Amino acid sequence: MKLENIGEQIAERELFLQNDPSVKVLVRMGKPQPFPDGLGYYCPFQISGFGTERIFYAAGEDGFQAIELCFRIIGFKLAFISREEGQQIRWECDEQGGWGFPFPEEFRDS
């Protein structure tokens, strides 16, 4: 399923690049919605700031699971972007260098 927007936004987090804090990475999450066929829910999200504005989503049996999985996928996407771009993405509220989203330890910046 291809989405054109995230729908009703329920959350937003601003991250930045460690070596250039003026570069912002914005994570936006939309409200979970039922799939058109009524089988499960999806939670849309967008990560912008690296030349992409693409909309992604996580799917779950209900809205709560869709949100939970959305957090995990955001963590993986940020880890992938950070590694692919050779940039250390940071969140001002995490002194340990995290983003406030779960992500695999093997992707943690050193």
N, C-alpha and C positions, 0 to 999 in steps of 0.2 A: 504494500500500500504506500503510495507516495503522498506526502502531505505538503500543502502549500504554506501553512503557517502553524503555530503551536496552539491556536485557539485562545481560550481564556488563560492568561498568564497567572500562575499561582506563586511563583518564586523566581528569584533572580540572584545571581552571585557574580561579583566582579573580581576577577583575578588579574594578575599582572606578570610581566616577564621580570625575572630577577635582575638581569643585566640591563634592562631598560624599562623601569617602572611606568614610563609614559605610555607603553603599549599595553592596552587592556584586552583581556579575554573575558567575554561575557557568556555566562551560562544561564539560559532561561528555560523554565519548565512550565508546561501547560497543564491544565486540569485533566485528570484521567477521564476517558470517555469510552463508552461501549463501542465495540466494533460494529459496523453496519449490519453484520449478520447476527448480532446478539450473542456471539460466542466469545466471551472474554472482554477484557478492557485493554486499552493502550494509553500510554502516558507520553505525550510528545515533548521533545526538548531540542534545544539549539545551542551550539557552541559557536560563537563568532569571534573574530579577531585575528584569524590566520588565513584570511582570504576566502573563507567559506561561510555561507549562511545557510547551509543545508539543514533541513529538519529531519530528525531521527525520532524513533519511539521505542519504548519497551512495552512488551505485552505480558499480561498476567491474567489469572482467573478472575480477579476482581480489582477494584481500584487501588487497594492497599498493596497488593502484590505488584501491580504495574508500577507504582511509585517506588517500591523497594528495589525492583529490578532496574528502574530508571537510574537510581543513584549509582548502582553498580556499573551500569553501562557508561554513564558519564565519567566515572573514575577510570575505566579502561580507555575511553576515548581521549581523556586528558593525558593519560600516561603515554598513549600512542603518539599523540600530537607532540608532546614534550620531547619524546625520543626522536621522532621523525624530523622535527624542526631543529633539534639540537638546542632547545631552549629550556630553561628551568622556569616553569610556571609556578607562581606563588599566590597564596591567599593571605592578606594582611592579618587575619585572625588566627593563623596557625604558625607559631614560632618554630615548629619542628619541620616546616617545609611542606606540609600537606595542603590539600585543597578542600578538606571538609567532605570529601566523597571517598568511599572505599575504593582501594585500588591495590593491585598485586605488589607485594614487597619487592619483587625482583625489578620492578620499574621505578622504585624510589630513587630520586636523584641523590647523589652523594655530595 
